[in-house]
Amino acid sequence: MRLRRTMQFIPGNNPGMVQNGGVLGADSIILDVEDAITLREKDAARLLVASALHSINFYKSEKVVRINSIDTFAREDINMIVPCGPEAILIPKTHCAADVHQVVEWIKAVERPGQKPVKLIPQIESPQGLIEAYAIAVADPRVEALALGAEDYTATLSAQRTKEGTEILTMRMIVVNAAAAAGIQSIDTPFTDVNDEDGLIRDTLLAKQLGFKGKLSINPRHVDIIHQVFSPTAKEVEWALRIISGLKQAAKEGSGVITVDGKMVDKPIVDRAERVVQLARTLGLLKEAEK
C-alpha cells in the first residue's frame, strides 16, 4: 500500500503554494477545495486544482484532492476534477457507508476510459462517522485509508480541544481499529499549533504508538518532523533484522520455536518485524542498516 506518512494540505485557491507543492517532500499533497476555501472562491479553486493536476509536476507526492462534502458541492468537484487524474479523493465529513457509495457512483460516471481508478480516503469527523467507521472502511474496494478530523468532532461534542488530546483518545483508537480490521491505513488528525515543534513531536509519537500509519499536516514545516517519527529508527530496523534472521535460522534447523535475545518470538512479533523491514526497504534504509 502507498506510503502516507505525511499528507500535506494545500489551499486549492493559492497558485503559489499549489505550484510548489511537489517540492515540500510530503508523501501526499492534498489540494483542498473544502475548508480552506470561501464560498465565493469555490469555482476558482476547482478550476485551479483541475489545471494543476494536468500541468504541475508533484514529483513523488501522491496527488489527492479534498472535495466538499456530499451535501454541498462534492458532485461539482468530482465532475471537474476526476477526469484530470487525481490519484485519490479525500471525502470530508463522511458519516456512513452510503456517503462512500454516492461518491463512487459520481466518480464512475466521469472517469475517462482507461483512467486509473481513483482511490478514496474518507475523513471521519463526526460522532456518527465514528460509530460507522468500520462500515465506511469496507464500503468499497477504492477505500485505502481512514483519516481523522478531530476539530469538527470535538466541536460537535462541545469538548475542549487540547494539545494532550485526551478528548480524542477514544476517537483515535476506534479509527485505528476500524482501519486495521479492514486492512487499510489510518491517518491521524493534524497538529494545529504551527509553532510548537515539541508538541508536534509528542503528538506524532503518540499517534505512531496508537497504530496510525501517517498524519495529516497543515504546515509544510511539519513534514520533516512527521517523516522522522513515522520512519523506523536504526534500533527498530536492527531489531527487525534480527527477528527475520532468527526466523530463517529456525527454518534451517527445522525448529518451530524462534528465540531472539532470549525471548520467544511468535507470529505477531514476526509480522511486526516484517512490516518494519518492508518500510525500511521502501525508504532506502535497509542497505545502510545491513552494513
N, C-alpha and C positions, 0 to 999 in steps of 0.2 A: 504494500500500500504506500501511497505517496508520502514523503516526509513533510510534516506540517508542524515543525517545532514553533515557528512563528507565522502568524497570519496578520499582516500589517494593513490596517485601514488607510485608505487614501480618499479624500473627498473627491467625488466624481466631477465637481464643478471647478476644480483648481488645475488649470492646464500645466502649470509648472511642476506641481507635485506628481501629477499623472505621468508627465513626460519623463520624470526622473525616478519613477517607481522601481524600475528594474535594477537600479544601482544601489538600492538600500540593502540588498543581500537577504531579504526575508524569503523564507521558503514559499510563502504565498503572498500575493498582493491582492487586497480586497478593494476594488473600485466601488465606492459607496454612493448609491443614489437614494439612500433612505435617510437615516437620522441626520447625516451631515448636511443635508440639502433642504433649503426652504421650499415651500410650495411653489413659489413663482419661478424657482430655478430648476425645477424637476425636468422640464423638457430640454433645457440647455445641457444639463448634466448627462441626461440619457444620450444625447447626440455626441457629446464629447467622449463618453465611455465607449460608445459604439465605434467611433472613429479611432480611438486609441487601440482597441482590440485589433483593428486592421493594420495600423501603421506603426505602432511603437514596439520596440524590442524590449521585452521584460526579462530577457535572458533566461536564467534557470527558474525564475519565480513562477509559481502557478498563477494563472490568470483567473481570479474569482471576482464575481460581481455580487454585491449585496443589493437585491432588488427591494422594492417596497413591499409591504405586507399584502396578502392576497385580497384583503377587503378594501384596499386603496388603489394603487397604481401598478400592481405586480404584472398584470397582463400586458399593459402598455410597455413596461420594461422588457418583458420576455420577448414580445413581438419584435422589438427593435434590436435587442442585444444578443439574443441567442444565435441568430443567423451569422453574427460576426465572430463566433467561435470562442466564447469563454470556455475555460476548462471546467469550471464549477459555478454553481449559483448558491449563494448563502440566502436562506429563506428566513427573514426575521419574524419574530412573534409567531412561531409555529405552535399551534395549540393541540393538534391532533393529526392522526394519520390521513384524514380526509384532506387536510391542507396540502400535504405532500402529493397526494393523488391528483389534486387540482393543478398543482404546479407542473407535474409530469405531463398531464394532458395538454396543457398550454405549450409546453416545450416541444412535445412531439409534433404539434401542429405546425411549428415553424422551423424545425431543424432542417437544414439543407440535405439533399440526397448525398450520402457518403460522409456526412459530418460525424465526427467522433461524438458519441453520446455525452451530453453534458451531465456531470456529476452534481449531487445535491448535498448541501450541508445545512440541515435545519438548525435554527438557533432557538434554544429553549429559554424563554424569558418571562413565563407566567406560571402561576400555580397549576393551571390546567395543563399546560405543556409539560410540567414536571411530572404530573400524575400519568400522563400519556407518553412519557419519554421512550419506553421500550417499543410501544406500538409505532411511534414515529420512526424509531431507528430501523425497524424491519418493514416499513411501509412500502419500500420499493428498492430494487437492486441498485439504483442510482445513488442511494444514500451511502456516503462514505465516512461521515463523521457527524457527531452532535457537537454543537458549540453552545457555550454557556453565555447568557446575558444577565448579569446579576443586578444591574441598575434598575431596569424596569421591574424585575421580580421583587426586589426589596421595596420599591415604591408602592407596588400593589399591596404588599403586606403592611405598609406603614412602618417598616423596620428601619432602624438606623443603620446606614451603611458605614462600616468601619474598615480600617486597613487590616485589622486582625482577621476579619472575615468569619467570625463566629456565626453570624446570622445567615451565612450561606453554606455552612459546612454540610448540612443535610442535602441541600440542593446539589452541591458538588458530588457527593457520594452517590446520589441517585442517578445523576447523568453519567458518571463514570461506570457504574454498574450496568446501566441500560446499554451503553455503547459496547462494553465488554461482552455482555450477553449476546449482542447482535453481531459481534465480530468486527466492529468498526472502531474508528478513533474517537476520542473525547478531547475537546479543545476548551481550555479554561477561559474564563472571563478576563477582560483587560484589567490591568492595574492602572488606576486613573490619575495618580499623582505623578506627573511627568518629572518632578524634581527630586523625588525620594528614591534614590538608587538602592539604598539599603532595604527599604520597604519592598521594592520590586524583587530583589533577590530573595527575601524571606517568603514573599507570596508565591514566587515561581517555584522555589524549593518545596513548599507545601503542596502545590499543585502536582509536581512530579511525584512526591511521596504518596499522594492520594491515588495516583494512577493515570493522570492526564498525560496525553501524548504531545501536547503543544499548548500554546497560549495565544489568544488574540492580543494585538498591540495597537495602541492609538498614537504612539510616538515613535518615530524612527530611531531615537536614541535607545529605545528599549530592546531593539532587535538583537544586538550582540550579547547583551546580558542574558536574555531568554535562551538564545542558542547555547551559551556556555552551560547553563543549568540543565538543559534538556539533552546535551551531548554527554555520552558516557565519559567518566573520568578515567585516567590511566589505571587507577586502582581497580575500578569496576571492570575494565577490559581485561586486565591481568587475571582477576578472579574468574571471569567467564572463560578465558582460555584454559585455565587450569581445570575447570569443570569439564570442558569439552575434551581435553587431553585425558582426563581420568576416565571419561566415558569410553573413549577409544581403547584405552589400555584394558579396561574391564572386558570389552568385547573381544579383544585378542586372547585374553586369558579364559574366556568362556564363563566369566563371572557375572551373575545377575546383581551383584552388590557393588555400588560405587562409593568409595570413600575418598574425600579430599580434605586435607588439613585435619584429619582425624574425625571428620564428621560424615555421617551417612548422607548421601545425596539421592533424593527421589526425583520423580519426573517433573514436578512443578519447578524445582530448582534448575533442572536441565533446560526446561523450556525458557526460563528467565535468562539463563546464560546464553542460549542460542539467540534470543532477541537482542541481547547486548552486543554479541558478536556481529549479528546482521546489521545493526545500527552503526557500529564502528566501521564495518566494511563500507557501508553506504557513504559515510562521512570521510572515508580515506584515512582512518585512524589505525586500521588493523596492522598494516605493514610496519608502521612505526612501533606499535606495541609488541610485535613479534621479534623485533631486533634484539 
